Amino acid sequence: MPVVGFLRPGSPELNAHLVTAFRKGMGETGYTEGRNVAVEYRWADNDHQLTELAADLVRLRVAVIATPR
């Protein structure tokens, strides 16, 4: 099962609308989280933490890292 990294500053609560849109977009291309794709979510408090969390996703060997705006 492919793994997608999702990296975003802020909290899950503040970004719920982006997660919803991300899941909808994945569904439109045939991917359903937990069924045929896994998603590793990372939430950063600052730019320095973004770098660390991106490196963590790379170490996990995710297929792609999504960083929605």
PyMOL Python script that loads the backbone (N, CA, C, O; Angstrom):
from pymol import cmd

cmd.read_pdbstr("""\
ATOM      1  N   MET A   1       0.854  -1.173   0.000  1.00  0.00           N
ATOM      2  CA  MET A   1       0.000   0.000   0.000  1.00  0.00           C
ATOM      3  C   MET A   1       0.900   1.237   0.000  1.00  0.00           C
ATOM      4  O   MET A   1       1.782   1.354   0.851  1.00  0.00           O
ATOM      5  N   PRO A   2       0.691   2.161  -0.941  1.00  0.00           N
ATOM      6  CA  PRO A   2       1.498   3.381  -0.938  1.00  0.00           C
ATOM      7  C   PRO A   2       1.191   4.245   0.285  1.00  0.00           C
ATOM      8  O   PRO A   2       0.083   4.231   0.823  1.00  0.00           O
ATOM      9  N   VAL A   3       2.199   4.988   0.699  1.00  0.00           N
ATOM     10  CA  VAL A   3       2.042   5.892   1.839  1.00  0.00           C
ATOM     11  C   VAL A   3       2.287   7.319   1.354  1.00  0.00           C
ATOM     12  O   VAL A   3       3.294   7.602   0.706  1.00  0.00           O
ATOM     13  N   VAL A   4       1.364   8.201   1.675  1.00  0.00           N
ATOM     14  CA  VAL A   4       1.463   9.618   1.333  1.00  0.00           C
ATOM     15  C   VAL A   4       1.758  10.387   2.614  1.00  0.00           C
ATOM     16  O   VAL A   4       1.122  10.152   3.641  1.00  0.00           O
ATOM     17  N   GLY A   5       2.713  11.298   2.558  1.00  0.00           N
ATOM     18  CA  GLY A   5       2.970  12.189   3.674  1.00  0.00           C
ATOM     19  C   GLY A   5       2.178  13.470   3.490  1.00  0.00           C
ATOM     20  O   GLY A   5       2.121  14.015   2.388  1.00  0.00           O
ATOM     21  N   PHE A   6       1.574  13.946   4.548  1.00  0.00           N
ATOM     22  CA  PHE A   6       0.806  15.190   4.524  1.00  0.00           C
ATOM     23  C   PHE A   6       1.450  16.106   5.548  1.00  0.00           C
ATOM     24  O   PHE A   6       1.426  15.815   6.744  1.00  0.00           O
ATOM     25  N   LEU A   7       2.022  17.203   5.093  1.00  0.00           N
ATOM     26  CA  LEU A   7       2.795  18.096   5.949  1.00  0.00           C
ATOM     27  C   LEU A   7       2.214  19.496   5.890  1.00  0.00           C
ATOM     28  O   LEU A   7       2.023  20.063   4.815  1.00  0.00           O
ATOM     29  N   ARG A   8       1.936  20.045   7.072  1.00  0.00           N
ATOM     30  CA  ARG A   8       1.285  21.348   7.101  1.00  0.00           C
ATOM     31  C   ARG A   8       1.590  22.057   8.422  1.00  0.00           C
ATOM     32  O   ARG A   8       1.627  21.416   9.473  1.00  0.00           O
ATOM     33  N   PRO A   9       1.807  23.366   8.376  1.00  0.00           N
ATOM     34  CA  PRO A   9       1.920  24.100   9.639  1.00  0.00           C
ATOM     35  C   PRO A   9       0.551  24.231  10.294  1.00  0.00           C
ATOM     36  O   PRO A   9      -0.478  24.219   9.618  1.00  0.00           O
ATOM     37  N   GLY A  10       0.553  24.353  11.603  1.00  0.00           N
ATOM     38  CA  GLY A  10      -0.698  24.517  12.325  1.00  0.00           C
ATOM     39  C   GLY A  10      -1.164  23.208  12.921  1.00  0.00           C
ATOM     40  O   GLY A  10      -0.409  22.240  13.015  1.00  0.00           O
ATOM     41  N   SER A  11      -2.413  23.200  13.321  1.00  0.00           N
ATOM     42  CA  SER A  11      -2.984  22.025  13.982  1.00  0.00           C
ATOM     43  C   SER A  11      -3.985  21.328  13.059  1.00  0.00           C
ATOM     44  O   SER A  11      -4.456  21.916  12.087  1.00  0.00           O
ATOM     45  N   PRO A  12      -4.301  20.078  13.371  1.00  0.00           N
ATOM     46  CA  PRO A  12      -5.324  19.389  12.575  1.00  0.00           C
ATOM     47  C   PRO A  12      -6.662  20.135  12.598  1.00  0.00           C
ATOM     48  O   PRO A  12      -7.371  20.179  11.593  1.00  0.00           O
ATOM     49  N   GLU A  13      -6.997  20.714  13.735  1.00  0.00           N
ATOM     50  CA  GLU A  13      -8.275  21.426  13.847  1.00  0.00           C
ATOM     51  C   GLU A  13      -8.327  22.647  12.928  1.00  0.00           C
ATOM     52  O   GLU A  13      -9.347  22.905  12.289  1.00  0.00           O
ATOM     53  N   LEU A  14      -7.227  23.395  12.863  1.00  0.00           N
ATOM     54  CA  LEU A  14      -7.194  24.588  12.010  1.00  0.00           C
ATOM     55  C   LEU A  14      -7.148  24.247  10.525  1.00  0.00           C
ATOM     56  O   LEU A  14      -7.471  25.084   9.682  1.00  0.00           O
ATOM     57  N   ASN A  15      -6.749  23.031  10.207  1.00  0.00           N
ATOM     58  CA  ASN A  15      -6.584  22.625   8.820  1.00  0.00           C
ATOM     59  C   ASN A  15      -7.593  21.568   8.376  1.00  0.00           C
ATOM     60  O   ASN A  15      -7.399  20.913   7.353  1.00  0.00           O
ATOM     61  N   ALA A  16      -8.656  21.406   9.135  1.00  0.00           N
ATOM     62  CA  ALA A  16      -9.639  20.363   8.820  1.00  0.00           C
ATOM     63  C   ALA A  16     -10.196  20.513   7.403  1.00  0.00           C
ATOM     64  O   ALA A  16     -10.438  19.517   6.722  1.00  0.00           O
ATOM     65  N   HIS A  17     -10.397  21.749   6.960  1.00  0.00           N
ATOM     66  CA  HIS A  17     -10.933  21.965   5.609  1.00  0.00           C
ATOM     67  C   HIS A  17      -9.959  21.479   4.534  1.00  0.00           C
ATOM     68  O   HIS A  17     -10.388  20.992   3.488  1.00  0.00           O
ATOM     69  N   LEU A  18      -8.650  21.607   4.781  1.00  0.00           N
ATOM     70  CA  LEU A  18      -7.661  21.132   3.816  1.00  0.00           C
ATOM     71  C   LEU A  18      -7.594  19.607   3.796  1.00  0.00           C
ATOM     72  O   LEU A  18      -7.437  19.003   2.734  1.00  0.00           O
ATOM     73  N   VAL A  19      -7.712  18.995   4.949  1.00  0.00           N
ATOM     74  CA  VAL A  19      -7.710  17.529   5.019  1.00  0.00           C
ATOM     75  C   VAL A  19      -8.936  16.987   4.293  1.00  0.00           C
ATOM     76  O   VAL A  19      -8.841  16.001   3.563  1.00  0.00           O
ATOM     77  N   THR A  20     -10.074  17.622   4.488  1.00  0.00           N
ATOM     78  CA  THR A  20     -11.291  17.206   3.796  1.00  0.00           C
ATOM     79  C   THR A  20     -11.115  17.305   2.288  1.00  0.00           C
ATOM     80  O   THR A  20     -11.464  16.375   1.561  1.00  0.00           O
ATOM     81  N   ALA A  21     -10.581  18.416   1.816  1.00  0.00           N
ATOM     82  CA  ALA A  21     -10.354  18.603   0.373  1.00  0.00           C
ATOM     83  C   ALA A  21      -9.322  17.604  -0.159  1.00  0.00           C
ATOM     84  O   ALA A  21      -9.477  17.076  -1.260  1.00  0.00           O
ATOM     85  N   PHE A  22      -8.277  17.350   0.621  1.00  0.00           N
ATOM     86  CA  PHE A  22      -7.242  16.389   0.240  1.00  0.00           C
ATOM     87  C   PHE A  22      -7.844  14.996   0.077  1.00  0.00           C
ATOM     88  O   PHE A  22      -7.595  14.320  -0.921  1.00  0.00           O
ATOM     89  N   ARG A  23      -8.630  14.575   1.050  1.00  0.00           N
ATOM     90  CA  ARG A  23      -9.261  13.252   0.967  1.00  0.00           C
ATOM     91  C   ARG A  23     -10.240  13.165  -0.203  1.00  0.00           C
ATOM     92  O   ARG A  23     -10.333  12.133  -0.868  1.00  0.00           O
ATOM     93  N   LYS A  24     -10.964  14.250  -0.449  1.00  0.00           N
ATOM     94  CA  LYS A  24     -11.893  14.277  -1.585  1.00  0.00           C
ATOM     95  C   LYS A  24     -11.135  14.138  -2.901  1.00  0.00           C
ATOM     96  O   LYS A  24     -11.529  13.364  -3.773  1.00  0.00           O
ATOM     97  N   GLY A  25     -10.045  14.893  -3.038  1.00  0.00           N
ATOM     98  CA  GLY A  25      -9.236  14.812  -4.250  1.00  0.00           C
ATOM     99  C   GLY A  25      -8.636  13.433  -4.455  1.00  0.00           C
ATOM    100  O   GLY A  25      -8.610  12.915  -5.571  1.00  0.00           O
ATOM    101  N   MET A  26      -8.155  12.844  -3.372  1.00  0.00           N
ATOM    102  CA  MET A  26      -7.616  11.486  -3.500  1.00  0.00           C
ATOM    103  C   MET A  26      -8.705  10.519  -3.930  1.00  0.00           C
ATOM    104  O   MET A  26      -8.478   9.648  -4.769  1.00  0.00           O
ATOM    105  N   GLY A  27      -9.895  10.679  -3.347  1.00  0.00           N
ATOM    106  CA  GLY A  27     -11.008   9.810  -3.706  1.00  0.00           C
ATOM    107  C   GLY A  27     -11.386   9.935  -5.170  1.00  0.00           C
ATOM    108  O   GLY A  27     -11.751   8.949  -5.811  1.00  0.00           O
ATOM    109  N   GLU A  28     -11.300  11.147  -5.698  1.00  0.00           N
ATOM    110  CA  GLU A  28     -11.629  11.372  -7.115  1.00  0.00           C
ATOM    111  C   GLU A  28     -10.639  10.688  -8.045  1.00  0.00           C
ATOM    112  O   GLU A  28     -10.944  10.453  -9.214  1.00  0.00           O
ATOM    113  N   THR A  29      -9.465  10.369  -7.538  1.00  0.00           N
ATOM    114  CA  THR A  29      -8.473   9.666  -8.361  1.00  0.00           C
ATOM    115  C   THR A  29      -8.378   8.187  -7.994  1.00  0.00           C
ATOM    116  O   THR A  29      -7.468   7.488  -8.437  1.00  0.00           O
ATOM    117  N   GLY A  30      -9.332   7.714  -7.176  1.00  0.00           N
ATOM    118  CA  GLY A  30      -9.406   6.290  -6.881  1.00  0.00           C
ATOM    119  C   GLY A  30      -8.717   5.842  -5.602  1.00  0.00           C
ATOM    120  O   GLY A  30      -8.602   4.642  -5.357  1.00  0.00           O
ATOM    121  N   TYR A  31      -8.258   6.779  -4.782  1.00  0.00           N
ATOM    122  CA  TYR A  31      -7.570   6.414  -3.547  1.00  0.00           C
ATOM    123  C   TYR A  31      -8.439   6.724  -2.333  1.00  0.00           C
ATOM    124  O   TYR A  31      -8.993   7.815  -2.198  1.00  0.00           O
ATOM    125  N   THR A  32      -8.539   5.735  -1.460  1.00  0.00           N
ATOM    126  CA  THR A  32      -9.290   5.894  -0.223  1.00  0.00           C
ATOM    127  C   THR A  32      -8.366   5.569   0.942  1.00  0.00           C
ATOM    128  O   THR A  32      -7.809   4.475   1.030  1.00  0.00           O
ATOM    129  N   GLU A  33      -8.219   6.535   1.825  1.00  0.00           N
ATOM    130  CA  GLU A  33      -7.348   6.357   2.984  1.00  0.00           C
ATOM    131  C   GLU A  33      -7.783   5.132   3.782  1.00  0.00           C
ATOM    132  O   GLU A  33      -8.957   4.976   4.118  1.00  0.00           O
ATOM    133  N   GLY A  34      -6.817   4.268   4.079  1.00  0.00           N
ATOM    134  CA  GLY A  34      -7.089   3.063   4.837  1.00  0.00           C
ATOM    135  C   GLY A  34      -7.493   1.874   3.988  1.00  0.00           C
ATOM    136  O   GLY A  34      -7.438   0.734   4.448  1.00  0.00           O
ATOM    137  N   ARG A  35      -7.901   2.128   2.748  1.00  0.00           N
ATOM    138  CA  ARG A  35      -8.281   1.031   1.862  1.00  0.00           C
ATOM    139  C   ARG A  35      -7.166   0.696   0.873  1.00  0.00           C
ATOM    140  O   ARG A  35      -6.732  -0.453   0.782  1.00  0.00           O
ATOM    141  N   ASN A  36      -6.700   1.719   0.126  1.00  0.00           N
ATOM    142  CA  ASN A  36      -5.641   1.454  -0.846  1.00  0.00           C
ATOM    143  C   ASN A  36      -4.518   2.494  -0.789  1.00  0.00           C
ATOM    144  O   ASN A  36      -3.666   2.551  -1.676  1.00  0.00           O
ATOM    145  N   VAL A  37      -4.530   3.303   0.252  1.00  0.00           N
ATOM    146  CA  VAL A  37      -3.442   4.258   0.478  1.00  0.00           C
ATOM    147  C   VAL A  37      -3.413   4.582   1.984  1.00  0.00           C
ATOM    148  O   VAL A  37      -4.452   4.654   2.639  1.00  0.00           O
ATOM    149  N   ALA A  38      -2.222   4.771   2.497  1.00  0.00           N
ATOM    150  CA  ALA A  38      -2.060   5.204   3.892  1.00  0.00           C
ATOM    151  C   ALA A  38      -1.569   6.644   3.866  1.00  0.00           C
ATOM    152  O   ALA A  38      -0.867   7.055   2.942  1.00  0.00           O
ATOM    153  N   VAL A  39      -1.941   7.400   4.880  1.00  0.00           N
ATOM    154  CA  VAL A  39      -1.498   8.791   4.969  1.00  0.00           C
ATOM    155  C   VAL A  39      -0.840   9.002   6.332  1.00  0.00           C
ATOM    156  O   VAL A  39      -1.405   8.670   7.375  1.00  0.00           O
ATOM    157  N   GLU A  40       0.360   9.557   6.294  1.00  0.00           N
ATOM    158  CA  GLU A  40       1.081   9.944   7.507  1.00  0.00           C
ATOM    159  C   GLU A  40       0.954  11.460   7.642  1.00  0.00           C
ATOM    160  O   GLU A  40       1.503  12.206   6.831  1.00  0.00           O
ATOM    161  N   TYR A  41       0.237  11.912   8.656  1.00  0.00           N
ATOM    162  CA  TYR A  41       0.026  13.340   8.868  1.00  0.00           C
ATOM    163  C   TYR A  41       1.094  13.891   9.804  1.00  0.00           C
ATOM    164  O   TYR A  41       1.451  13.264  10.802  1.00  0.00           O
ATOM    165  N   ARG A  42       1.597  15.080   9.462  1.00  0.00           N
ATOM    166  CA  ARG A  42       2.547  15.774  10.322  1.00  0.00           C
ATOM    167  C   ARG A  42       2.120  17.233  10.412  1.00  0.00           C
ATOM    168  O   ARG A  42       1.826  17.865   9.398  1.00  0.00           O
ATOM    169  N   TRP A  43       2.086  17.767  11.645  1.00  0.00           N
ATOM    170  CA  TRP A  43       1.648  19.139  11.901  1.00  0.00           C
ATOM    171  C   TRP A  43       2.778  19.883  12.599  1.00  0.00           C
ATOM    172  O   TRP A  43       3.300  19.416  13.611  1.00  0.00           O
ATOM    173  N   ALA A  44       3.154  21.030  12.066  1.00  0.00           N
ATOM    174  CA  ALA A  44       4.298  21.776  12.593  1.00  0.00           C
ATOM    175  C   ALA A  44       3.863  23.064  13.271  1.00  0.00           C
ATOM    176  O   ALA A  44       2.904  23.715  12.856  1.00  0.00           O
ATOM    177  N   ASP A  45       4.589  23.414  14.320  1.00  0.00           N
ATOM    178  CA  ASP A  45       4.340  24.672  15.025  1.00  0.00           C
ATOM    179  C   ASP A  45       5.159  25.826  14.458  1.00  0.00           C
ATOM    180  O   ASP A  45       4.821  26.990  14.672  1.00  0.00           O
ATOM    181  N   ASN A  46       6.250  25.504  13.726  1.00  0.00           N
ATOM    182  CA  ASN A  46       7.128  26.557  13.197  1.00  0.00           C
ATOM    183  C   ASN A  46       7.910  26.018  12.000  1.00  0.00           C
ATOM    184  O   ASN A  46       7.865  24.825  11.698  1.00  0.00           O
ATOM    185  N   ASP A  47       8.633  26.925  11.320  1.00  0.00           N
ATOM    186  CA  ASP A  47       9.382  26.528  10.123  1.00  0.00           C
ATOM    187  C   ASP A  47      10.466  25.506  10.425  1.00  0.00           C
ATOM    188  O   ASP A  47      10.697  24.595   9.630  1.00  0.00           O
ATOM    189  N   HIS A  48      11.133  25.649  11.565  1.00  0.00           N
ATOM    190  CA  HIS A  48      12.181  24.700  11.931  1.00  0.00           C
ATOM    191  C   HIS A  48      11.584  23.300  12.080  1.00  0.00           C
ATOM    192  O   HIS A  48      12.173  22.317  11.632  1.00  0.00           O
ATOM    193  N   GLN A  49      10.444  23.221  12.695  1.00  0.00           N
ATOM    194  CA  GLN A  49       9.790  21.926  12.876  1.00  0.00           C
ATOM    195  C   GLN A  49       9.325  21.359  11.530  1.00  0.00           C
ATOM    196  O   GLN A  49       9.333  20.142  11.346  1.00  0.00           O
ATOM    197  N   LEU A  50       8.926  22.205  10.602  1.00  0.00           N
ATOM    198  CA  LEU A  50       8.542  21.726   9.264  1.00  0.00           C
ATOM    199  C   LEU A  50       9.688  20.951   8.630  1.00  0.00           C
ATOM    200  O   LEU A  50       9.482  19.886   8.048  1.00  0.00           O
ATOM    201  N   THR A  51      10.895  21.491   8.746  1.00  0.00           N
ATOM    202  CA  THR A  51      12.073  20.836   8.174  1.00  0.00           C
ATOM    203  C   THR A  51      12.282  19.469   8.813  1.00  0.00           C
ATOM    204  O   THR A  51      12.521  18.484   8.115  1.00  0.00           O
ATOM    205  N   GLU A  52      12.192  19.409  10.124  1.00  0.00           N
ATOM    206  CA  GLU A  52      12.375  18.134  10.828  1.00  0.00           C
ATOM    207  C   GLU A  52      11.306  17.116  10.439  1.00  0.00           C
ATOM    208  O   GLU A  52      11.599  15.940  10.226  1.00  0.00           O
ATOM    209  N   LEU A  53      10.074  17.581  10.351  1.00  0.00           N
ATOM    210  CA  LEU A  53       8.983  16.676  10.017  1.00  0.00           C
ATOM    211  C   LEU A  53       9.075  16.197   8.564  1.00  0.00           C
ATOM    212  O   LEU A  53       8.741  15.049   8.271  1.00  0.00           O
ATOM    213  N   ALA A  54       9.518  17.055   7.668  1.00  0.00           N
ATOM    214  CA  ALA A  54       9.723  16.645   6.273  1.00  0.00           C
ATOM    215  C   ALA A  54      10.810  15.571   6.210  1.00  0.00           C
ATOM    216  O   ALA A  54      10.672  14.586   5.485  1.00  0.00           O
ATOM    217  N   ALA A  55      11.882  15.763   6.965  1.00  0.00           N
ATOM    218  CA  ALA A  55      12.955  14.761   7.000  1.00  0.00           C
ATOM    219  C   ALA A  55      12.429  13.435   7.547  1.00  0.00           C
ATOM    220  O   ALA A  55      12.821  12.370   7.070  1.00  0.00           O
ATOM    221  N   ASP A  56      11.557  13.493   8.530  1.00  0.00           N
ATOM    222  CA  ASP A  56      10.955  12.281   9.083  1.00  0.00           C
ATOM    223  C   ASP A  56      10.148  11.542   8.018  1.00  0.00           C
ATOM    224  O   ASP A  56      10.228  10.318   7.917  1.00  0.00           O
ATOM    225  N   LEU A  57       9.375  12.274   7.228  1.00  0.00           N
ATOM    226  CA  LEU A  57       8.594  11.642   6.159  1.00  0.00           C
ATOM    227  C   LEU A  57       9.505  11.027   5.100  1.00  0.00           C
ATOM    228  O   LEU A  57       9.202   9.963   4.562  1.00  0.00           O
ATOM    229  N   VAL A  58      10.608  11.685   4.804  1.00  0.00           N
ATOM    230  CA  VAL A  58      11.572  11.132   3.843  1.00  0.00           C
ATOM    231  C   VAL A  58      12.160   9.833   4.394  1.00  0.00           C
ATOM    232  O   VAL A  58      12.294   8.852   3.663  1.00  0.00           O
ATOM    233  N   ARG A  59      12.510   9.826   5.679  1.00  0.00           N
ATOM    234  CA  ARG A  59      13.036   8.605   6.303  1.00  0.00           C
ATOM    235  C   ARG A  59      12.018   7.458   6.245  1.00  0.00           C
ATOM    236  O   ARG A  59      12.396   6.292   6.132  1.00  0.00           O
ATOM    237  N   LEU A  60      10.748   7.793   6.322  1.00  0.00           N
ATOM    238  CA  LEU A  60       9.698   6.772   6.220  1.00  0.00           C
ATOM    239  C   LEU A  60       9.528   6.260   4.794  1.00  0.00           C
ATOM    240  O   LEU A  60       8.832   5.272   4.559  1.00  0.00           O
ATOM    241  N   ARG A  61      10.161   6.932   3.853  1.00  0.00           N
ATOM    242  CA  ARG A  61      10.094   6.562   2.434  1.00  0.00           C
ATOM    243  C   ARG A  61       8.681   6.644   1.872  1.00  0.00           C
ATOM    244  O   ARG A  61       8.230   5.755   1.150  1.00  0.00           O
ATOM    245  N   VAL A  62       7.984   7.742   2.222  1.00  0.00           N
ATOM    246  CA  VAL A  62       6.659   7.935   1.649  1.00  0.00           C
ATOM    247  C   VAL A  62       6.769   8.121   0.146  1.00  0.00           C
ATOM    248  O   VAL A  62       7.801   8.567  -0.356  1.00  0.00           O
ATOM    249  N   ALA A  63       5.718   7.784  -0.564  1.00  0.00           N
ATOM    250  CA  ALA A  63       5.731   7.897  -2.022  1.00  0.00           C
ATOM    251  C   ALA A  63       5.736   9.345  -2.476  1.00  0.00           C
ATOM    252  O   ALA A  63       6.348   9.684  -3.489  1.00  0.00           O
ATOM    253  N   VAL A  64       5.055  10.197  -1.726  1.00  0.00           N
ATOM    254  CA  VAL A  64       4.941  11.609  -2.076  1.00  0.00           C
ATOM    255  C   VAL A  64       4.626  12.383  -0.790  1.00  0.00           C
ATOM    256  O   VAL A  64       4.050  11.835   0.150  1.00  0.00           O
ATOM    257  N   ILE A  65       5.008  13.650  -0.763  1.00  0.00           N
ATOM    258  CA  ILE A  65       4.670  14.509   0.360  1.00  0.00           C
ATOM    259  C   ILE A  65       3.763  15.610  -0.152  1.00  0.00           C
ATOM    260  O   ILE A  65       4.144  16.375  -1.039  1.00  0.00           O
ATOM    261  N   ALA A  66       2.561  15.693   0.404  1.00  0.00           N
ATOM    262  CA  ALA A  66       1.607  16.745   0.051  1.00  0.00           C
ATOM    263  C   ALA A  66       1.745  17.892   1.043  1.00  0.00           C
ATOM    264  O   ALA A  66       1.763  17.682   2.256  1.00  0.00           O
ATOM    265  N   THR A  67       1.840  19.086   0.520  1.00  0.00           N
ATOM    266  CA  THR A  67       1.946  20.289   1.359  1.00  0.00           C
ATOM    267  C   THR A  67       0.957  21.341   0.861  1.00  0.00           C
ATOM    268  O   THR A  67       1.358  22.347   0.276  1.00  0.00           O
ATOM    269  N   PRO A  68      -0.333  21.107   1.093  1.00  0.00           N
ATOM    270  CA  PRO A  68      -1.339  22.031   0.566  1.00  0.00           C
ATOM    271  C   PRO A  68      -1.224  23.423   1.158  1.00  0.00           C
ATOM    272  O   PRO A  68      -0.768  23.603   2.287  1.00  0.00           O
ATOM    273  N   ARG A  69      -1.645  24.404   0.371  1.00  0.00           N
ATOM    274  CA  ARG A  69      -1.611  25.804   0.795  1.00  0.00           C
ATOM    275  C   ARG A  69      -2.987  26.283   1.117  1.00  0.00           C
ATOM    276  O   ARG A  69      -3.165  27.441   1.495  1.00  0.00           O
TER     277      ARG A  69
END
""", "prot")
cmd.dss("prot")
cmd.show_as("cartoon", "prot")
cmd.util.cbc("prot")
cmd.orient("prot")
